[in-house]
Amino acid sequence: SMTFETPMLFAIGFIVMFTIGGFSGLMLAIAPSDFQYHDTYFVVAHFHYVLVTGAIYSIMAATYYWLPKWTGNMYDEKLGKLHFWLSTVSVNVLFFPQHFLGLAGMPRRIPDYSVQFADWNMISSIGGFVFGLSQLLFAYVVIKAIRGGEKATDQVWEGADGLEWTLSSPPPYHSFTDAPQIK
């Protein structure tokens, strides 16, 4: 049975964001439309949906998954979910308007842009600032878990049956001096 703790939310979020980037990539694969979109903010939006959210969401999922094992303490699940939702909403406010900017013809790699692009750029900038601030919340969640809190059990996640979950949290140094018994 699937549960939706913070690591799973970020893993699912990765799939959704990567899919949005993939669909915009389909438009870039069509030669006539790529001719129009080439060197516009549409390409910037596509690139960032695929690579930035792909990398960041994967790192966040892994960090939330392993944090209890690394620190020996559980992270604050409510703050973790708040971090996910703030990140997800703000990253879409950041990158989705860039599709519209590209379709309207805003070129990338320019120091200044025409006034007709100002509104969408402002919305995108607000999304960027909120996304950056949401990462400060992530830093707070990690520091709070490192400093203490509810103690993590040896097996934090249901269905995690690897050898690492047979050890205490955090695991001691030189964990397996003898070969462990695999069941």
NUVEX-443426 format. One line per 4 residues: their letters; for each residue z, y, x of C-alpha. Coordinates in pm, 1 decimal. Example, Ala and Ser with C-alpha at 12.3 -4.5 7.8 and 13.67 -1.06 7.14 Angstrom:
% residues 2
as> 780.0,-450.0,1230.0 ~ 714.0,-106.0,1367.0
% end
This chain:
% residues 183
smtf> 0.0,0.0,0.0 ~ -102.3,336.9,139.4 ~ 156.1,611.0,163.1 ~ 81.7,976.4,216.9
etpm> 318.8,1092.8,486.5 ~ 205.0,1371.9,715.8 ~ 15.1,1152.3,967.0 ~ -192.3,999.4,686.8
lfai> -262.5,1341.3,535.6 ~ -401.0,1466.2,866.9 ~ -605.4,1146.1,908.8 ~ -757.6,1187.1,562.6
gfiv> -802.2,1559.2,626.5 ~ -997.3,1473.4,940.6 ~ -1235.7,1255.8,738.8 ~ -1286.9,1525.5,474.8
mfti> -1344.2,1805.9,728.4 ~ -1574.7,1589.3,938.4 ~ -1772.3,1504.0,623.9 ~ -1815.1,1872.3,536.8
ggfs> -1943.5,1928.7,888.5 ~ -2170.1,1627.3,854.7 ~ -2327.9,1753.9,534.0 ~ -2397.2,2091.6,691.3
glml> -2549.1,1900.0,982.6 ~ -2793.0,1736.8,742.0 ~ -2928.3,2079.8,659.6 ~ -2973.5,2149.2,1029.8
aiap> -3167.4,1823.6,1067.6 ~ -3443.5,1948.5,838.1 ~ -3689.5,2132.9,1062.5 ~ -3792.8,2415.4,823.9
sdfq> -3433.5,2500.6,734.8 ~ -3315.9,2462.2,1094.9 ~ -3575.9,2722.3,1190.5 ~ -3399.3,2965.9,955.6
yhdt> -3041.5,2864.8,1047.9 ~ -3091.9,2839.8,1424.5 ~ -2864.0,3083.4,1613.3 ~ -2684.5,3193.8,1296.1
yfvv> -2325.2,3156.5,1187.4 ~ -2428.5,2851.9,985.6 ~ -2447.0,2660.7,1313.5 ~ -2106.3,2800.6,1413.2
ahfh> -1953.7,2677.3,1086.0 ~ -2110.1,2332.7,1125.2 ~ -1997.7,2299.7,1486.5 ~ -1640.2,2401.7,1413.0
yvlv> -1603.3,2178.9,1107.7 ~ -1713.0,1878.6,1312.3 ~ -1548.7,1941.0,1648.0 ~ -1253.8,2175.1,1599.1
tgai> -1110.3,2020.9,1285.0 ~ -1204.6,1675.6,1411.4 ~ -1010.9,1722.3,1733.0 ~ -715.6,1917.2,1593.4
ysim> -660.2,1699.4,1287.0 ~ -676.5,1383.1,1497.7 ~ -425.4,1523.8,1745.9 ~ -194.4,1632.8,1463.3
aaty> -213.3,1291.8,1294.8 ~ -131.2,1116.5,1621.7 ~ 148.6,1358.6,1707.7 ~ 320.2,1323.1,1371.6
ywlp> 276.5,944.6,1388.4 ~ 427.9,907.3,1736.8 ~ 682.6,1192.6,1730.5 ~ 967.5,977.0,1593.0
kwtg> 904.8,714.4,1862.6 ~ 882.2,976.6,2139.2 ~ 1192.2,1174.6,2040.1 ~ 1408.4,919.3,1862.4
nmyd> 1436.9,1166.1,1572.5 ~ 1241.7,1202.3,1250.7 ~ 1050.6,1523.9,1194.1 ~ 1102.1,1729.3,878.5
eklg> 853.8,1571.2,636.3 ~ 851.4,1870.4,398.8 ~ 765.3,2107.4,683.0 ~ 505.0,1860.7,809.9
klhf> 333.7,1854.4,471.3 ~ 356.9,2233.3,447.9 ~ 190.2,2248.3,789.9 ~ -88.2,2019.4,667.4
wlst> -159.6,2220.9,353.8 ~ -143.0,2557.5,531.4 ~ -378.1,2424.8,799.7 ~ -620.8,2272.9,550.7
vsvn> -647.2,2574.4,323.4 ~ -666.2,2823.7,609.8 ~ -921.3,2627.1,814.3 ~ -1148.9,2617.4,509.9
vlff> -1098.6,2990.2,452.1 ~ -1181.7,3035.5,820.6 ~ -1497.0,2825.5,851.3 ~ -1651.4,2791.1,504.0
pqhf> -1749.4,3160.7,469.6 ~ -1936.2,3127.7,797.6 ~ -2189.5,2911.2,613.6 ~ -2260.2,3205.0,382.2
lgla> -2284.8,3441.7,678.0 ~ -2540.2,3214.3,842.3 ~ -2742.3,3178.6,523.0 ~ -2743.4,3558.8,497.0
gmpr> -2885.4,3576.0,849.0 ~ -2587.6,3682.4,1060.3 ~ -2672.4,3589.2,1418.7 ~ -2417.0,3428.9,1645.6
ripd> -2325.3,3550.8,1996.6 ~ -2329.7,3919.6,1914.3 ~ -2055.5,4175.2,1992.2 ~ -2101.7,4364.9,1664.5
ysvq> -2249.1,4283.6,1324.5 ~ -2405.9,4471.6,1035.5 ~ -2189.0,4611.9,760.6 ~ -2325.1,4367.1,499.3
fadw> -2139.1,4087.4,681.5 ~ -1801.4,4266.5,687.8 ~ -1644.3,4113.1,375.8 ~ -1709.5,3749.1,467.5
nmis> -1601.2,3819.2,825.3 ~ -1274.8,3967.6,698.0 ~ -1207.9,3660.2,484.0 ~ -1289.9,3435.2,779.2
sigg> -1058.8,3637.4,1004.9 ~ -771.5,3609.5,758.5 ~ -821.3,3232.7,753.0 ~ -816.1,3230.3,1132.8
fvfg> -489.7,3421.5,1153.8 ~ -321.1,3201.6,891.7 ~ -446.7,2889.7,1072.4 ~ -302.3,3020.6,1398.2
lsql> 31.1,3098.1,1232.3 ~ 40.0,2751.3,1076.4 ~ 27.3,2606.6,1427.7 ~ 347.1,2799.4,1503.6
lfay> 500.1,2602.0,1216.2 ~ 380.8,2284.6,1391.6 ~ 552.1,2395.4,1713.4 ~ 871.8,2457.1,1514.9
vvik> 856.2,2109.4,1356.6 ~ 811.4,1947.1,1699.7 ~ 1093.2,2147.8,1861.5 ~ 1322.5,2074.3,1567.2
airg> 1253.1,1699.4,1604.3 ~ 1312.2,1712.0,1979.8 ~ 1646.0,1889.8,1934.6 ~ 1779.6,1637.9,1685.1
geka> 1788.1,1550.2,1321.9 ~ 1779.3,1224.9,1133.1 ~ 1762.1,936.9,1380.1 ~ 1441.3,736.6,1376.8
tdqv> 1461.3,363.4,1323.9 ~ 1289.0,119.7,1557.8 ~ 1008.0,69.9,1307.8 ~ 940.2,405.2,1145.8
wega> 618.7,323.2,962.3 ~ 567.1,40.2,716.4 ~ 305.7,-199.8,848.3 ~ 339.8,-92.0,1212.3
dgle> 379.0,-433.8,1374.9 ~ 284.8,-368.4,1738.9 ~ 514.2,-438.0,2031.6 ~ 600.9,-70.4,2066.5
wtls> 773.0,-81.1,1728.7 ~ 1005.1,-363.8,1837.9 ~ 1173.7,-124.4,2081.4 ~ 1434.2,137.7,2007.6
sppp> 1328.3,496.9,1945.6 ~ 1282.4,646.8,2200.7 ~ 1199.7,337.1,2403.7 ~ 1395.1,278.9,2723.8
yhsf> 1232.8,298.3,3065.2 ~ 1093.5,-31.7,3195.4 ~ 1082.3,-176.7,2846.7 ~ 921.4,-511.1,2914.5
tdap> 1044.6,-645.4,3247.9 ~ 974.9,-992.8,3111.8 ~ 672.7,-1083.4,2904.6 ~ 760.0,-1030.1,2536.3
qik> 731.5,-1309.1,2282.8 ~ 438.2,-1252.5,2049.9 ~ 499.8,-1386.0,1700.6
% end
